[in-house]
Amino acid sequence: MALLPGRERDSLVALSKLHYMNPFLEARIEREREVLGSHFQEGPRVRVELHYDKDVNLMRLGEHVEQVAARLRQGLADGTEAENWELVVYEDIVLYLMYRRYRVALEQALVAAATESSKEVHISFWKRFCEDYNHFLRIPGRTLPTKHDPAHLLADSFQLCRAFGQIFNNIVGTSGCTARLRAAVWESIFTHDMRRYRQSLYACMGHFPTLITGPSGTGKELVARAVALSRHIEFDPKTQKFASNTLGTFHALNLAALAPTLIESELFGHKKGAFTGAIADRSGWLEQCGPLGTVFLDEIGDLDKAIQLKLLRVLQERTFQRLGDTQDRRFEGKLIAATNRDLAAEMHANRFRHDLYFRLCGDIIVTPSLREQLDESPGDLGNLILFIAGRITGMPGDVAGSLATEVREWIEKHPILGRNYPWPGNFRELEQCVHNVMIRKRYEPPSHGPTTDARHVLGTAVQEGSLSLIELERRYCTLVYAQARTYEEAADRLGIDRRTLKAKIDRDWLAKLTGAETKYSLG
């Protein structure tokens, strides 16, 4: 008798793959359907929220994996023949089981450490974890193909737990573009091949920088925080503690708000006397970061070219020098950069170094605009308002709910705000809208510039169906070109030839979109 009977082999193989899948992709839901069969409960095509105690499919999967793991383990103990690939499938199912069993305990340990402001996370269930590990993965008379280390297995589960929490806490919404953003963040943390990550890449992912692009106000720092606070942390079985709980390991620096000299001092540190006012030696963020820390450089497109060169050295050699010093120091952490600028255009204009870009672009995350999110899922406006209200009031219950209702009512009755308002300030503008309504019971959007007015007019015309197909095509092509700023980029987005795009540009509409001060080459 085989370990995996032919009648349920496909289902068991599918179950073994669940633990390695990106949980925010449609493929994950399809795999759950394959495993559960007629017991699968239909719902959204992607997982938009995480409530283990309410998600019927997750609860049924948990019960199923307990039964399957126990049955397969008994078969192996009884001497059932098994090929190597069947043993790998069994191990994968056990890994899923172990995460499921200890997820809540890991979450509680993390909350306890945060409450106590402890730099370490203490684990009280290590003995019980090892007992489960030995029961399922050290079966007398059997040699399993993979030598899983229990401490590393617990560290993997801890990282999964934190990643789920960070992604769902920082990225709110049910739209397709929000789901794609969550999936992109997950890949930035674990790569697309989680099995390979678990085997080796976990130890070096901090060496790879991440670049986050997207319009201003779309939550790039929240995305950076989700990636940074989900890094792999080793577990020490001797002390029964994790090396860190990631509190205080995220260091954000807004480059657009600081003068070049101050940026250098904040980033690299300085030696006493390096410049006027440098009255003592000072370590910068790169030095303070530590191996598990992350330095987040917002608005990197505004960085002075001289500092770009110094940053390039950090990425190439992991070394830097304080201002006024000649001693090399090492950067041990991870670097995340963000920008709302078109770096391709910035490089073309010789304002951003090509070599720095190609050091940053190995991992790119793109944040969608609020308008894009609401176009796909209009109901997300209420979800986002409630999320902001809860964060502002610090009370996600009735207080936040009443404020969210007040904000929604104001938006709905306002002559400019409403379903088609473009939200040019994106999430940041919506946040200020909630602030204004909370304080003054009103929010007035800023006087519209040409871009906002033109887009609002276009959106209204589309809703009313007042444009001909030719007019709609010309205006939409012009809108994309106004955003991309180059024919090549716009044509690529639209999937047409640049010459075709050029012929469709409406010069008058372009002027309304961009304003007279913005110049585009139409020759």
Secondary structure as GFF3:
##gff-version 3
##sequence-region A 1 523
A	DSSP	three_ten_helix	6	8	.	.	.	ID=ss1
A	DSSP	alpha_helix	9	18	.	.	.	ID=ss2
A	DSSP	alpha_helix	26	36	.	.	.	ID=ss3
A	DSSP	three_ten_helix	37	39	.	.	.	ID=ss4
A	DSSP	alpha_helix	56	77	.	.	.	ID=ss5
A	DSSP	alpha_helix	84	115	.	.	.	ID=ss6
A	DSSP	beta_strand	121	122	.	.	.	ID=ss7
A	DSSP	alpha_helix	126	137	.	.	.	ID=ss8
A	DSSP	alpha_helix	150	170	.	.	.	ID=ss9
A	DSSP	alpha_helix	176	190	.	.	.	ID=ss10
A	DSSP	alpha_helix	194	199	.	.	.	ID=ss11
A	DSSP	three_ten_helix	201	203	.	.	.	ID=ss12
A	DSSP	three_ten_helix	205	207	.	.	.	ID=ss13
A	DSSP	beta_strand	210	213	.	.	.	ID=ss14
A	DSSP	alpha_helix	220	228	.	.	.	ID=ss15
A	DSSP	beta_strand	235	236	.	.	.	ID=ss16
A	DSSP	beta_strand	241	242	.	.	.	ID=ss17
A	DSSP	beta_strand	250	254	.	.	.	ID=ss18
A	DSSP	three_ten_helix	255	257	.	.	.	ID=ss19
A	DSSP	alpha_helix	260	268	.	.	.	ID=ss20
A	DSSP	beta_strand	269	270	.	.	.	ID=ss21
A	DSSP	beta_strand	282	283	.	.	.	ID=ss22
A	DSSP	alpha_helix	285	288	.	.	.	ID=ss23
A	DSSP	beta_strand	294	298	.	.	.	ID=ss24
A	DSSP	three_ten_helix	300	302	.	.	.	ID=ss25
A	DSSP	alpha_helix	305	317	.	.	.	ID=ss26
A	DSSP	beta_strand	319	320	.	.	.	ID=ss27
A	DSSP	beta_strand	329	330	.	.	.	ID=ss28
A	DSSP	beta_strand	334	339	.	.	.	ID=ss29
A	DSSP	alpha_helix	343	348	.	.	.	ID=ss30
A	DSSP	alpha_helix	354	360	.	.	.	ID=ss31
A	DSSP	beta_strand	364	366	.	.	.	ID=ss32
A	DSSP	alpha_helix	370	376	.	.	.	ID=ss33
A	DSSP	alpha_helix	380	393	.	.	.	ID=ss34
A	DSSP	alpha_helix	398	413	.	.	.	ID=ss35
A	DSSP	alpha_helix	426	440	.	.	.	ID=ss36
A	DSSP	alpha_helix	450	464	.	.	.	ID=ss37
A	DSSP	alpha_helix	469	484	.	.	.	ID=ss38
A	DSSP	alpha_helix	487	494	.	.	.	ID=ss39
A	DSSP	alpha_helix	498	504	.	.	.	ID=ss40
A	DSSP	alpha_helix	507	514	.	.	.	ID=ss41
###
